[in-house]
Amino acid sequence: MKYLLIIIGLAVAVGAALMFVPVKDGKTLLSPGQVQQMLESAGAPVPEMAEDDSAEVLPTMFRWRDSKGNWQYGDRPPPGVEAEPVEEKSVQTLKDYKPQQDKP
């Protein structure tokens, strides 16, 4: 029984690695759409997936001041506290950024 659980754990770890670890060109070997097709062809029940699998759904964040006047952040403010929603800001990244070297 112990070995069966180890084998199942390893199979889950390998499957997760295929779906989440990027390889060449930053893409994974398995996409969520491919996994869904494999599960459907095997006859397994498949949960509904979002239209756009690449979009992350982030919870609304709030901020409020505690009794000491410090800002606190969370997805659910405590009852009886006046909280305000936190603005969602876009994140910009630099792909393949290489700093310039100083020339002597």
C-alpha positions in Angstrom: 0.0 0.0 0.0 2.8 2.4 0.9 4.5 1.8 -2.5 1.2 2.4 -4.3 0.9 5.8 -2.7 4.5 6.7 -3.6 3.8 5.7 -7.3 0.6 7.8 -7.4 2.4 10.7 -5.8 5.2 10.5 -8.4 2.7 10.3 -11.3 0.9 13.4 -10.0 4.3 15.3 -9.6 5.3 14.3 -13.2 2.0 15.4 -14.6 2.2 18.7 -12.7 5.7 19.3 -14.0 4.5 18.7 -17.6 1.8 21.3 -17.1 3.6 24.0 -15.1 7.4 23.8 -15.8 8.3 25.8 -18.9 10.6 24.3 -21.4 11.7 25.6 -24.8 10.4 29.1 -25.7 8.8 29.4 -22.2 5.9 27.0 -23.1 4.9 24.0 -21.2 4.7 20.5 -22.7 1.0 20.1 -21.8 -1.6 22.8 -21.9 -4.8 22.8 -19.9 -6.8 22.3 -23.1 -4.7 19.1 -23.9 -5.3 17.7 -20.4 -9.1 18.4 -20.7 -9.2 16.6 -24.1 -7.3 13.6 -22.7 -9.7 13.4 -19.7 -12.8 13.7 -21.9 -11.5 10.9 -24.2 -10.9 8.7 -21.2 -14.4 9.2 -20.0 -13.4 11.0 -16.7 -15.6 13.8 -15.4 -14.0 17.2 -16.3 -14.6 20.4 -14.4 -15.6 23.4 -16.4 -12.7 25.6 -17.4 -12.7 29.3 -18.1 -12.9 30.6 -21.7 -9.4 32.1 -21.4 -7.2 29.7 -19.4 -4.2 32.1 -19.5 -6.0 34.8 -17.5 -5.6 34.7 -13.8 -8.6 35.8 -11.7 -7.3 37.8 -8.8 -9.4 38.5 -5.8 -10.4 42.1 -5.0 -8.1 43.5 -2.4 -9.0 46.0 0.3 -7.0 48.3 2.6 -8.0 49.7 6.0 -6.3 51.3 9.0 -5.9 49.3 12.2 -6.2 50.7 15.7 -2.6 51.9 15.6 -3.0 53.8 12.3 -1.1 51.2 10.2 -2.4 50.2 6.8 -3.6 46.6 6.6 -4.4 44.7 3.4 -6.5 41.7 2.7 -9.3 40.2 0.5 -11.8 40.5 3.4 -11.7 43.4 5.8 -12.8 42.8 9.4 -16.4 43.5 10.3 -17.1 47.1 11.4 -14.0 48.6 9.7 -14.2 51.1 6.9 -12.2 49.6 4.0 -11.5 50.8 0.5 -10.7 48.7 -2.5 -7.1 48.7 -3.7 -6.5 49.8 -7.3 -5.4 47.2 -9.7 -2.2 48.2 -11.4 -0.6 46.7 -14.5 2.8 45.1 -14.2 5.4 45.7 -16.9 8.4 43.5 -17.3 11.4 43.7 -19.4 11.9 40.5 -21.4 15.5 39.5 -22.1 16.9 42.7 -20.5 20.7 42.9 -20.7 22.3 45.9 -18.9 24.9 47.8 -20.9 28.4 47.4 -19.7 30.6 50.4 -19.1 33.3 50.9 -21.7 36.7 51.7 -20.3 
